């Protein structure tokens, strides 16, 4: 089956599938989001104080304007109540206070917005850092079922929408909510009848917004899922660019991505349209509210219940309530998007490592390298065993070879030795200590690993070597490079050990990358080694250099060598032959060849051409 077709099918299922059920109620998700803004307590309480002051001044301003109108209308001989009488001096005082309040609103709003901006960035920093650190703590089983592209979407896209909500949404929601509450309280104090007139349409607004939210919420959740799947596919195809070009799949990949980008676009348009309906709907309701207040207030003022200043106050408050309510409608879509993104982020933060240190775990002291497997069973998925009843022993300093067909379970045996996964049954011990009783970090610190894929970071050669042990000196790193036969080509690089490597060391050959990873393992100075196809995919001359480096690295250490090229393990003390998750043969190369069993057949299939020529 075509690889691109298979990947396309997987992404199609992800993009078109129904969104998963939310793991938390909206109120819980919102509470967790706001929690990160309260971590900087000083800034948070500064924001609250500035919010109260700035919004309090805004609420006071209409009262002062109404008082000024009452004074003017009383002085002009218009209808006046006891509260509307005043002198020119009173009017001057009120005007001065209005000017002072206006300046105060500007000043406190400025400082409020500055604090909010700083607080939002710090909240995003805490969330992003916690997410990244938590991902680092998860077991490999999490990465087995979580595509890296989707994970990158969580770290970038989902955190981005949450950050936008912190920056623009939280402050606006708090401002709107606070001014609504303050305005309602002041209105009740001034006049209950007009307050009821103003508020009579509020339940209708909330009902309409709630109805729109029940439609838009799932739409935004679906949008975030589809964005994650599509971004994941983009990351994967960019990483596999050479393969796509080699198999001439550019057009198919582009067509597929365009098709599902259209799906994302349509979902986003529906979600945004539904959320944006809140603004015009509330605009209509607000106009009805203003007309009611003007009508009822004017009638009551003409009857002498209060002055025209009070009518102006309530008309101002009615319009003042419209602004925050409309603002809540305007940010409703970003709020829903942030909630959907936050749900995905929190679903990762709620993941627990499948491999955990026991409460009574102990540190692994420097080991000799005696390894004992006893009746080990293992499965990646429940009910589907990959390893079956495997037992063997490796003595200190021995080289153990692991051979067998692809998928037989060779790498899996090493994965459970380093405790990347826990066993289903049986036990593994090192120097008599069961690995399940050890701190994972102390175990892995004493096990060096050289993989088939030589992974290097975008850093200098020296920094890549020192990655194995941060306190290693430059001389220790150079010595290790010489032992790994890497020093000669490193010194020919433009800046030698200070040469900056591109992503994954793409500016080096496969063999050069592998020699640097061997040198890196030497810098770590482990007590035990795992070499997983470390000499595959290189030419014969480079393989010889790598083998020399590996022999120096393995000297005096218990080593496990996984190999398809059986010549690599001919000198192993014990060769374990694995088939379908079971060790079916064991012994030295000579012993296994003499038995003429499965190992013999593997060896002859690889070397019959050379043997036929007498080599």
Secondary structure by P-SEA (a helix, b strand, c coil): ccaaaaaaaaaaaaaacccccccccaaaaaaaaacccccaaaaaaaaaaaaaaaaaaaaaaaaaaaaaaaaaaaaacccccccccccaaaaaaaaaaaaaaaaaaaaaaaaaaaaaaaaaaaaaaaaaaaaaaaaaaccccccccccaaaaaaaacaaaaaaaaaaaccaaaaaaaaaaaaaaaaaaaaccaaaaaaaacaaaaaaaaaaaaaaaaaaaaaaaaaaaaaaaaaaaaaaaaaaaaaaacaaaaaaaaaaaaaaaaaaaaaaaaaaaaaaaaaaaaaaaaaaaaaaaaaaaaaaaccccaaaaaaaaaaaaaaaaaaaaaaaaaaaaaaaaaaaaaaaaaaacccccccccccccccccccbbbbcbbbbbccccccccccccccccccbbbbbbbcccccaaaaaaaaacccccccccccccccccccccaaaaaaabbbbccccccccccaaaaaacccccccaaaaaaaaaaacaaaaaaacccccccccccccccccaaaaaaaaaaaaaaacccbbbbccccccccaaaaaaaaaaaaaaacccbbbbbcccccccccccbbbbbccccccccccaaaaaaaccaaaaaaaaacaaaaaacc
